[in-house]
Amino acid sequence: MTKSETSYDEPFKRGHKKKKRKIFRIFLIALFVLIVLLGAVGGKVYFDLKSAINKAYISPPTEMTSVSLKRKDSFTTVVLGVSEINGKEVLVSADMAATNPRLQQTTVINISTSALLPNHQSLETLYNSGGSAGVIQEIEEIFQVKTNKFVKIDFDQIGKMVEAIGGISLQNPAAFNAQGYNFPQGTITLNNSTEVKAYLTLLNESDSKKLLARQQELVMATMTKLKNPQVIIGHFSQILATFPKVFRMSFSFGNFKALLVNYHGATRISKINIHSDKVEGQSGVTTISQANLDLAKIQFQESLK
């Protein structure tokens, strides 16, 4: 199913853009949690952590330029978020990040997956035809940089992480029923993956924008709870078992150890925003101009120096 072209109201669009800019933080928080664990544990727990990271490792979908994390090289990471809608895997978020230990920061660009690029294609369309490799190659072309690392987030598995950490609380903007569950407006608690799956049900064709908002709120609530040391200690085994189901990445265990030593100060986030414009006469369709992409490219390349 393609995303609905129903036009968004202005308050939602402002909130939607703000939330999408947070998507990379999802992985960064999870990465920080594992790095902290790596520096704090020993013995069997150390090997359990190593096993979880090794299970999450995947070969990158396309050839990537190698860097030395031991030499504290700046490096880039493409983070793609996917979700299955009506039996089809859909690209819902795309970020390019530059981690620079000299600047002690990670600079993040979020690219709308539905906005039309100057070549009249969207990243969502490219993903449908060329998968992760096609999207990465397009991002490299846009910003004229090479990709060093790759992360894929399966948003459909977030419910298992919710269950692993003992449930979460979040704000539900509107009451609805799905799969036998009632979700009232206001603060709700989700305790297991079945409840999460129901909460993320696509109710109808016009619900796609609200579904994405629910999905992103749920992910941020999950990762916020994961930053709590007591949660990590109390649910350590469950978190490690679930991590490879949610995150797949080209970071090896050796990379994690190098990040712990050389990049622990580079978790400060700097954002580069890419402005998109409405396409006149086409409801819900946006486009990104070459001029806006060129401006972002210059800023992003500077963040690697």
N, C-alpha and C positions, 0 to 999 in steps of 0.2 A: 504494500500500500504506500502510495506517495503521501507526503504531508499535505494536510488541508491548506487551501489557499484562502481560507476565510480570513478577512482582515482582523488584526488585533486592535483592541482599544488602546489608547495612549498610555494609561496607567500600567496596563499589563506589559506593554512593550518596554517601558523604562525598567520595570522590575525584571523582565525576562532577560534583557541585555546585561543587567547587573549580575544576575545569577550565572549566566553563561560565562562571564569573565572569571567566575570562581572555579570553573571546572578543573583547571590544572591543579588547583590547591588540593583537590581530592587526592590525586596521586602524591603530591608533595607531602601532605600530612601523613599518608600511609607510609611513604618512604622515610619520613622523619621517625615514625613510630618504630620501624624496623631497625633503623640506625641506632636509636636509643637502646633498643633491646640488645643489639649486637655489642654495644659498649658496656652493657651492664650484666650480662649473663655469662655463665661458663658451663663446662661439663656437658651433660646430656642435653640441656636446654640449648646450648650453643649449636649442637649438631641438629637438633630439631629445627632451629631457625635456618640453618644452612640448607636443610632438606626442603623447607618451604620455599626458599628463594630459588633453589635449583628447579623445583617443580613449576615455578612461575616463569622460568626462563624459556624463551622461544627464539628461534633464529629470525632476524628481521625479514620482512616480506620483500625487501629489495636491497641491493648492495648499499652499504653505508660506509662512510669515511671513518677510519679508526682514529681514536685520540688516546692520549696517555693520562689517565686519572691520577697516576702516581706522580706525574710531573706537574699536576695541577693545571692541565690545559682547560681552557674554556670549551664547553661542548653544548651541542644542541640536542633537543629531544622532541620528537613528534608524539603527541598524546591524542589518540582517537578513542572516542566513546561510542559504543554501539548498543542497539537495543533491537529486539525482534518484535515486529509488528505484523500481525496476520501472517505469520510464518516466514517473513522476510527480514533478514538482518539489515537494519537501517543505520546510517551514520548520523548520530545526533550531536556530536561535538568534535571540534578539531582545534588543537592548540599546537603552537610551535614555541618552545622555550629555549632560552640561552642562559646557561649557568656559568657565571664568571666569578671565580674565587678572588680575583684581584679587586673587583668591585664589591665583593661580598653580597651578591644579589643574583636572583634568577628573574630574567625578563620574559614576560609571557605575552604572546599575541593570540587572541581567540579569533578564528575566522568563521563567520557564519556558514553553516553547511548548506543552507537553502538559498542564500543570495547568489545572484548571477555574477560571475566574474567577467572580465573584459572579453574572454573567448566565448561568452554566452552559455557557459556551462556552470553548474554549481558543484561543490565538493560532494554533495549527496549523490548527484547524478554520476560523477566520476567513480564514486565508491560502488555504485550499482554495476558499473561496467568493468572497472579495473581493480576493485578491491583496495586494500590498504596501500599497495604498491602504487597504484594510479594516483591516489590522493597525496602520498608523500612526494612523488615526482612533481606534481603540480605545485605543492607548497615550496619545494626547492626552487622551482622555476620562478615563482612569484618573488621570493625574497633573496634569490641568488646566493644561497648558502647550502652547505651540505648537511645532511642529517647524520648524527652520530649514534643516537639511541632512539629506541621505539618502545612505546607503551600502548597497550590496548586495554580499555576498561569495559567490562561486560556489565552494563547497568542492570541487566535482568538477574544477575547473581547477587545483587546488593542485599536482597532479602536474607540470604544465608549469612551474610556478615551481621545483619541486624539480630538474627537469632543467636549468633555466636557471642555477641556482647551483651546479651540479656535484654534486648528490646530497646526501643527509643521512644521519645515523645516529640511531637512536632505540631505545628499549627495547620489545621485543615481549613482552607478558605471557604469551602462550600460543602454542605451536607449532600451525601449521595449513598446509594446502596450498590453493592457489586458482589457477585459470587456468594451470596448468603450473608454478607457482612454489612453492617450499618456503620457509616463513618459520619458522625455529627460534625457540625461546624465548630471550630475552636480547637482546643488542645486535645489530641488523641494519642493513644499509645499503641504501638505496633510491636508485638512480641515474637512473631515467628515468620518464616518465609511464606507461609500460606496467606497470612494477613497482608503481608507486603505485596504479594502477587495480586490479591484482590484490590488493594489500594491503587495499584498501578494498572488497573483494567482500563482499556480504551472504551469508554461508554458509548460513543457514537462518533460520526464523522466530524462533528464540530467540537469534539472534546480534545483534539490533538494538542492544542496549545496549553490547555489546562493539565493534560497528562504530563507534558514535559516539565511544567512548573512543579507538579507534585513529585515527579521523579527527582528533580534537582534539589528540592527542599529535603527530601528523604535522604539523599546522598550526603548533603551537608550536615544534617542532624547526626547521621551515622559517624561521619569522620570527626565531628566535633566531640562526640562521646569517646572516640578512639584516642583522643589526646589525653584523656584522664589516666594517670599512672595506675590508679586503683583498678580501673577497668582492664587495663592491659595485664596486670598481675593476676587478677581474678579470672580472666578468660583467656589466658595465654595460649593454651593448647587449641582452643576453638578458633582463635584468631589465626594462628598459623595454618590450621587445616583449611580455613576458608580463603585465605589470601590468594593462593594460586587460581582459585575459581573466579575471582573478581578481576585480578590484575595479571596480564601476561606481558612480559617485557624482555628486552634484550640486555638488561643489566644482569651480570653474573654475580656470584657470591663474592668473587674477588673485587668486582666493581663496588659492591656495598662496603667492603672493608676500606677501600680507597676513599669512598665518599665520607666515611666516618672520620678518617684522619685528615683529609684535605679540603672538604667542602662543607663542614658543619656550620660555617658562618654564612653560607650562601643561600639560606632559606628565606631571606627577605625578598618579597615579591614586588617587582616593578611591572606595570602594565602598559602596553601600547594598544590604543584603541583604533580600530578601523571603522570609519564611518560608512554607512550604507544609505542609499537613497531609494525612495519608492519609485516604482516604474509607473508612469502616468497611464491610466486606463487599464491597469492590470491589478486587481485587488489582491493585496497580500504579497505581491512580488516585489523584491528589492534587488538592487544591483550595487556593486562596488566598482568605483571608477579606477582607471589605471593611475590617476594622479594620487588617489588615496593609498593605493597599494605601494606606489613608489616612495611616498613619504614614510610609510611604515617600514619599508625595506631599509631605508637609510638609518632610521632609528634602531632597527633590530641589528643591523650589521655593526653599528657603533657599540652596542651592548656586549658584543663578543670581544672587543679589543682590550 
